[in-house]
Amino acid sequence: MTTSSPITAGQNGSHRTIEPNILYFGTPVVLLSTENEDGSFNLAPMSSAWALGKTVVLGLGREGQTVRNLDSRPELVISLPASSQWRAVERLAPLTGRNPVPADKPEGCRFESDKFGAAGLHPEPSHLVRPPRVAECPLQLEARAERVLPDASGSFAIVEAAVHKVHADPRIVVPGTDHIDPAAWNPLIYNFRHYFGLGTELGCSYRTRTPREPATRA
């Protein structure tokens, strides 16, 4: 079996104009825990998330159970799975906490009340918020949705979540520090609806504060 080499650059004027169905151009997968109206908890995978300081911005379907929960119960946990946990994420993918299933959900989507169990994952009590963390995830962020706004199309919601507590598996933390070790942390990446991990480290930003041995120079 052969694999194609990654494309690094194109010639001027060689790009094509295309109309892709989606623009998931390589973003981390997160699992969102929120509280349902009856006090039970919903767990939902999503891949439109990015961090700015201690705020995580989330893009979610407007009609999903997660947004319905956050509109009235703003506490949540953002758990980040490792690349090896992609099968658990995929088990969650066709499930929804809404019953009946919203009309805008893809074909094959079905209602499931126990999404932790269906995915083979386990809830772990949080310290500051009611929704649980995902015990198996190496990185867990307890947060509160400070703003839930419609996007420009009206089909999605943009959630600004303030992170108040971070939990990390000791195996991905640089010993004696509060730094995540980039060489040990391998997040799950959603790349045009395919799951990927990270490749070999290429270098680091001049702003990094993570103590590491300097790279060997050729």
Buried (B, 14 or more C-beta within 10 A) or exposed (E): EEEEEEEEEEEEEEEEEEEEEEEBEEBBBBBBBBBBEEEEBBBBBBBBBEEEEEBBBBBBBBBBBBBBBBEEBBBBBBBBBBBEBBEBBEBBBBBBBBEEBBEEBEEEBEBBEEBBEBBEBEBBEBEEBBBBBBEBBBBBBBBBBEBBEEEEEEEBBBBBBBBBBBBBBEEBBBEEEEBBBBBEBBBBBBEEEEBBEEEEEEEEEEEEEEEEEEEEEE
